């Protein structure tokens, strides 16, 4: 469980060497290098939210080209202000945006479980398969 690394007791060296890999790591794990090797399910939910943002934005994690990975990790570790990926609201259905925001919450206890994520994603997609079938049927019946 969790994105884990073995690291020396020198946390600063660890963060400098592994910064790009840490872009998906939750803030609470970044703040306590002792827990990075263990990981948590709530930390994995945070990572999932970062990946969802990447998929939506079709870009790198956080999509902040003016900042280095080390700078982003520093801001994620020590808010305020809260540092999260930039997502264009117009690219995301509201149900997904709400889910992503809960999943990357600063407080791990606010983040949903993976079961909850699965249920909410299914609910957000409910009826879309049927709509796709209707569209295929409609386009198949249209004569040019």
C-alpha positions, 0 to 999 in steps of 0.5 A: 500500500502506498508509493514507498521508498527506502531512504537514508536518515538524511531527509533533505538528501532524500527529498532532493533525490526523489522529488519527481517521484514524490509529486503523487505523494500526500502532504502528510507523508511528505511532512513525515519522512518516517511514514513514506516507506509505509504509505497509507490508503488515504495517501493512495487516495490523494495520489489517485486524485493527482492522477485523475487531474493528470488525465483530465488535463492531459499533462504532468502532475500539477501542470505548473510549468513555471515551477520545478518538482522540488518547488511544488513538493515544498508547497504541498508539504508546507501550506498555506497556500494550498498547492494542488493541480491546476484543472480547468473547470470547463474540462471537468463535470462537477461531480468529478471535480467535487470528488477530486477535491475531496480526494486531495483534501489536506485532511486525510480523514476527509478523503473518501475510501476507494470503495466510496470513490468507486461508487461515486464514479459509477454514479457519475457515469450512470446512464452514459453507456445507454446514451452511447448506445442510443447515439450509435443507433441514431447515427446508424439510422441516419441516411446521408 
